[in-house]
Amino acid sequence: MKRRVEPEWLDELPAEDPRAVGSRRDLTRINRIMGNVGILGRLIGDATAGRPPRRVVELGAGDGRLLLELARRLAPRWPGVSVGLLDRREAVRPETRAAFGALGWTVEVITADVFDWLERPEAQTDILVANLFLHHFQPGSLAELLALAARRTKLLAVCEPRRSAVALAASRLLGCIGCNDVTRHDAVVSVRAGFVGTELSGLWPVGPEWRLREEGARLFSHAFVAVRADGI
Ligand SMILES: C[S@@+](CC[C@H](N)C(=O)[O-])C[C@H]1O[C@@H](n2cnc3c(N)ncnc32)[C@H](O)[C@@H]1O
């Protein structure tokens, strides 16, 4: 399947639109079905060898619930982490902020375009996470984004849709579990824009200071990690 990037409806809707709110709720269930929290947890655990970061930022974080689930797994070993939730739309609910606080993690909601933010000096961080986000971009923009990320972080952990017939078939069945029209549209578009093989490694800025790993993960996901050879 040739990679095809098309606009997604969720990106166009205001955060408070009921269809957007419903679709973000659907994404929590889809992330669970895909197993993305577990995949990211394993990638980050392996790449850090358990060494705790000071700051973690998710790019395209949406309502922040994906990173909250990841934080719940990591917080017992990693106390006091500072979290940034970056998205063009401000969709993080007060109870999500409070839940990070209850884990002892501080949270900053960053409402910005990813390219603008990565240009800023304060974008410096130990770990960047991207979940169901990089597939939004054409190869040229994606190469630019990855080059900016490489300047700002010591570790990038990514979980994206896998561009496969199985994932495409599953994305067409999301109506069966009650997902709304926005989710059903965006899921099919996302799989067609997803990744296989070493497509992300091929766009990462080459350099001996980076160790890369890229692979299919579980049934529907594609995982990529870039970590500085000297660790985080
Ligand atoms: C499919 S959602 C994924 C949300 C979250 N990572 C999750 O797994 O639930 C993609 C998110 O990317 C955001 N987004 C799209 N383009 C963006 C950009 N250029 N800069 C920042 N955020 C962007 C959208 O607003 C949306 O919340």
The ligand as an ORCA input file, in Angstrom:
! r2SCAN-3c Opt
* xyz 0 1
  C      -5.004     11.501     16.339
  S      -4.796     12.756     17.542
  C      -3.788     11.888     18.741
  C      -3.901     12.448     20.136
  C      -3.129     11.680     21.228
  N      -1.731     11.577     20.914
  C      -3.730     10.303     21.449
  O      -3.096      9.296     21.134
  O      -4.874     10.250     21.950
  C      -3.634     13.872     16.769
  C      -3.476     15.197     17.506
  O      -2.502     15.980     16.809
  C      -2.873     17.347     16.906
  N      -2.159     18.084     15.826
  C      -2.292     17.919     14.492
  N      -1.420     18.709     13.828
  C      -0.711     19.383     14.776
  C       0.344     20.341     14.730
  N       0.838     20.776     13.555
  N       0.843     20.824     15.895
  C       0.341     20.391     17.088
  N      -0.646     19.481     17.189
  C      -1.179     18.984     16.056
  C      -4.378     17.338     16.778
  O      -4.975     18.493     17.348
  C      -4.736     16.059     17.555
  O      -5.032     16.325     18.917
*
